[in-house]
Amino acid sequence: MKNYIKYLPFLALGVISCEPELDNPVDEVGFYSNGETDFSNYVALGNSLTAGYADAALYITGQENSYPNIMAQQFAKVQETQLFTQPLMNDNAGGLLLAGNQITDNRRVLAFGTDGTPAPKIYTGMQPSTDIVNVLAGPFNNMGVPGAKIFHLVASGYGDIVGVDPAVGTANPYFVRFATSPSTTILADAAAQNPTFFSVFIGNNDVLSFATSGGVGLDQTGNLDPSMYGPNDITDPQVFAQVYSTIVNTMVGTGADGVLVNLPDVTSIPFFTTIPNNALVLDAATAANLTGFFQAVAGIFAQGAIQQGLDPAVAQGLAAQYALTFNEGPNRFLIDVPVSQTNPLGFRQMTADELLVLTIDQGALAQGYGSVVLSPEVLQVLGILQTGGQPTPEQAQLVLDAVSGVDDKDALDKDELTAISTAQASYNATIKALAQANGLAFVDAKATLSEVANGGIPFDGGVLTSQFVQGGAFSLDGVHPTPRGYALVANTILDAINATYNSTVPKVNIGAYGTVTLSNDVQ
Amino acid sequence: MKKLLFLAVFLLTAAVTYAGGYRVSLQGQRALAMGHTGVAVVNSAELGFFNPAGLVYLENKINISVGGFGVFSDVVYQNEQTGDFARTDSPVGTPLYLYASYKVTDWLTAGLSVYTPYGSTVTWEDDWAGSHLVNNIDLAAIYIQPLLSFKFNEYFSVGGGPIYVTGSVNFNRNLTRTLTDIDGNRSNVTIDASGVSNWGWSASAMFSPTDDLRIGFNYRSEIILEAKDGDADFENIPNSPLTPFEDTQFDAELPLPAELTVGLSYEFFDKWLFAFDYNMTFWSVYESLDINFANPNIPDSQNARMYEDSSIYRFGLQYEANNMFTLRAGYYFDESPVQEGYFAPETPRNDSNNFTGGLSVNVNEHFAIDASFLYSRFKEVDASYDFYFENGQAVPFSGTYKSSAFVPGIGITYKL
């Protein structure tokens, strides 16, 4: 029996060697190919979309589902890669602190009221613990900085905590956390890592903040000095082209290959598509009342104008634009516009293409914001008019004042939309040209988002659409994707990379990524 | 020399072991070494499992066989589209058996069998790609069977008895592909039930028309294990009225299907014995794994299985080298009960080829040490489970699987 014991090690070896091996295991080098490029040290440049921002905040699980992190995990299936590092937040609450004082809100979660209606609310289940005073030891592969515009990537001091004070406004609290020095730039920190591969997805904020502010900023086209720009302004396309080209040249100059992502149409995100501008739903009686009201407005205006000496025909002509008619069912809201010679009262009905922002006060809309706030006093004046009576000038003014158009900050009007799309088209032309000129992969994210917004993209559990909350693509801020949305972005970018560099990086199954987070830990 | 060559050739052609579903064919060292044949083989108390009718033909007054196995079984999964890759890290299974027989009279033998024909232990990495179907499962059933064996004459005998089964199940999976709590921890449920018992029976017959040839028949009835008021433990559930999951009780049924075996053995060249068994396992009883939660707010879980009756073809060979050593080898082909589209990763088994071998060392006339091994070779298979639903829509889980099992075993035989 003793003789047989020496064979035991061989038996043990047999047990180990009996582990099942697939004919072509995907976890072995060589199954997938990196093609003509090298993913071993990937650096991502961008803004909130690159950082993994979602639900109006940056938090750990969002960062873990950022498209650069998803892509990096897939790159690691293709070849040996360095660890992809991210400046992770401390928690999943999401708010930022500055020396203990909270300077950004916590994330949004989807809460359900007692009546079962869902609503995005600020999460209060835990205290935020990410203090920007604690600078992380960088550098990090994910250089996405929420809020960054294109010129911020080359702005020295953007990571200097002194500039975070809104009165100074030259720095970004997210970059402060991981800048290698207060005076460095995002681009310098990225290039210093000697990446073998990079991605650039920047420029959204150069029109987005203008859009989400309802266009209260300025279109700075023609102004080549970004230091004069306000936070909600549109960046000059020449400035954009010049800085973008600097970014690309710098990154290509390190010897890296890369991918450039163009800018989706900001107006197709749920932030602008959730509340339709014809959400003024009226029954027949109310519609008739409103029609009557605006006849009164037109009449009062015409009378006043004639009294002030305007030619009656001209006065009637100007007044006609205020004799709005309303119908049973959906009607478009009114919007305030600058007072002008052709529109002396400074309001009009919205046109079909104009947009309302997600953050508009819906309670106020229900109370007459966007149409008419009918007080008992106003109704009394209307009664006088109906019986053929003559209101006093004060009473007439009451009627005119009852008109309550949507404010500029809550809507994108035609001119603002044109300014946005003009700038964006110019930015995108720049991105595509630079990709072509440098032989980089190019991603048409605009086309992908358009697909999501128009009919959606099917996956193995349903269809990913841009409908707010239910659609699955957009998080609870209506601007940033969900993990599933980011997974789609990652797949779209991987497609372009594979096509350009003859690589075979596998794509992820977007159905395995989550959407909005449920929690009733809210106030 | 010729005989050795014959054995070698047999070993080479013997290709394949582990039964489909959660049947675990490890009920005796001697039988396993011969491809787990035994319905028509009279050589030890292992007959208490394979064919109780044969117990009465054992020459000794008391026969005892005790032993156990170490099951090293693993599965690997991958999806080429996504690059998902997973490998089970299942603990080593150690099924045991005990058989005893006592010859009361020349025509009557009483016996007791304890064995574990059903079980499954599969442990995937938590939150792997198929974690909405299973993270891990541990299923065990112990059969305890008192037996009687009657000899009508030297040609024909019958045997059988009631079976008492006690079983347990512990099963964990994620609730969906995506649901998490605020920190991203996947929401999951563990169901646990133990001490679940029920009764069944077995009946067998043996026919020995000549000294060299035996023919056997054995049937074991189906036993449904009905878990009542097991514990369902929900974890990482987000705080929301939309996710009303809280710890509760559950009821579920797990069938241990009936099995029919017929076979023969033939002695030749004096020292050789050939055995062939055919098993039919009546898996079609396993239509669905349904977990009914006591809390009415928690939706019940229905998981279609739609197993089909399946066959196993077993071949075994025994060679009595000398008084001390008896050598054995075998092969069986085990057909999977799983239909296409129902390949669930909790029992990821497809058709397998099974190779076995072993020996007995007769220490003295009363006492022998038996050893065996089994190597199960499963074909690599592209498979999917198509009956997981998300928002009413089927979400297939597919990929390439490969399993293997290596099972060494050791036991003793005692005769008095």
Chai-1 contact restraints between the chains, C-beta under 6 A:
chainA,res_idxA,chainB,res_idxB,connection_type,confidence,min_distance_angstrom,max_distance_angstrom,comment,restraint_id
A,V15,B,F72,contact,1.0,0.0,6.0,A-B,restraint_1
A,V15,B,F406,contact,1.0,0.0,6.0,A-B,restraint_2
A,C18,B,S404,contact,1.0,0.0,6.0,A-B,restraint_3
A,C18,B,F406,contact,1.0,0.0,6.0,A-B,restraint_4
A,E19,B,D74,contact,1.0,0.0,6.0,A-B,restraint_5
A,P20,B,D74,contact,1.0,0.0,6.0,A-B,restraint_6
A,P20,B,V76,contact,1.0,0.0,6.0,A-B,restraint_7
A,P20,B,K402,contact,1.0,0.0,6.0,A-B,restraint_8
A,P20,B,S403,contact,1.0,0.0,6.0,A-B,restraint_9
A,P20,B,S404,contact,1.0,0.0,6.0,A-B,restraint_10
A,L22,B,V76,contact,1.0,0.0,6.0,A-B,restraint_11
A,L22,B,E380,contact,1.0,0.0,6.0,A-B,restraint_12
A,L22,B,K402,contact,1.0,0.0,6.0,A-B,restraint_13
A,D23,B,E380,contact,1.0,0.0,6.0,A-B,restraint_14
A,V26,B,Q78,contact,1.0,0.0,6.0,A-B,restraint_15
A,V26,B,E80,contact,1.0,0.0,6.0,A-B,restraint_16
A,V26,B,G83,contact,1.0,0.0,6.0,A-B,restraint_17
A,V26,B,F85,contact,1.0,0.0,6.0,A-B,restraint_18
A,D27,B,F85,contact,1.0,0.0,6.0,A-B,restraint_19
A,T61,B,G184,contact,1.0,0.0,6.0,A-B,restraint_20
A,K77,B,G83,contact,1.0,0.0,6.0,A-B,restraint_21
A,N92,B,I182,contact,1.0,0.0,6.0,A-B,restraint_22
A,N92,B,D183,contact,1.0,0.0,6.0,A-B,restraint_23
A,F112,B,P241,contact,1.0,0.0,6.0,A-B,restraint_24
A,D460,B,V395,contact,1.0,0.0,6.0,A-B,restraint_25
A,G461,B,E390,contact,1.0,0.0,6.0,A-B,restraint_26
A,G461,B,Q393,contact,1.0,0.0,6.0,A-B,restraint_27
A,G461,B,V395,contact,1.0,0.0,6.0,A-B,restraint_28
A,G462,B,N391,contact,1.0,0.0,6.0,A-B,restraint_29
A,G462,B,Q393,contact,1.0,0.0,6.0,A-B,restraint_30
A,P506,B,T82,contact,1.0,0.0,6.0,A-B,restraint_31
A,P506,B,G83,contact,1.0,0.0,6.0,A-B,restraint_32
A,V508,B,T82,contact,1.0,0.0,6.0,A-B,restraint_33
A,N509,B,T82,contact,1.0,0.0,6.0,A-B,restraint_34
A,A512,B,R177,contact,1.0,0.0,6.0,A-B,restraint_35
A,G514,B,T178,contact,1.0,0.0,6.0,A-B,restraint_36
A,L518,B,P238,contact,1.0,0.0,6.0,A-B,restraint_37
A,L518,B,S240,contact,1.0,0.0,6.0,A-B,restraint_38
A,L518,B,L242,contact,1.0,0.0,6.0,A-B,restraint_39
A,S519,B,I182,contact,1.0,0.0,6.0,A-B,restraint_40
A,S519,B,P238,contact,1.0,0.0,6.0,A-B,restraint_41
A,S519,B,N239,contact,1.0,0.0,6.0,A-B,restraint_42
A,N520,B,N239,contact,1.0,0.0,6.0,A-B,restraint_43
A,N520,B,S240,contact,1.0,0.0,6.0,A-B,restraint_44
A,D521,B,N239,contact,1.0,0.0,6.0,A-B,restraint_45
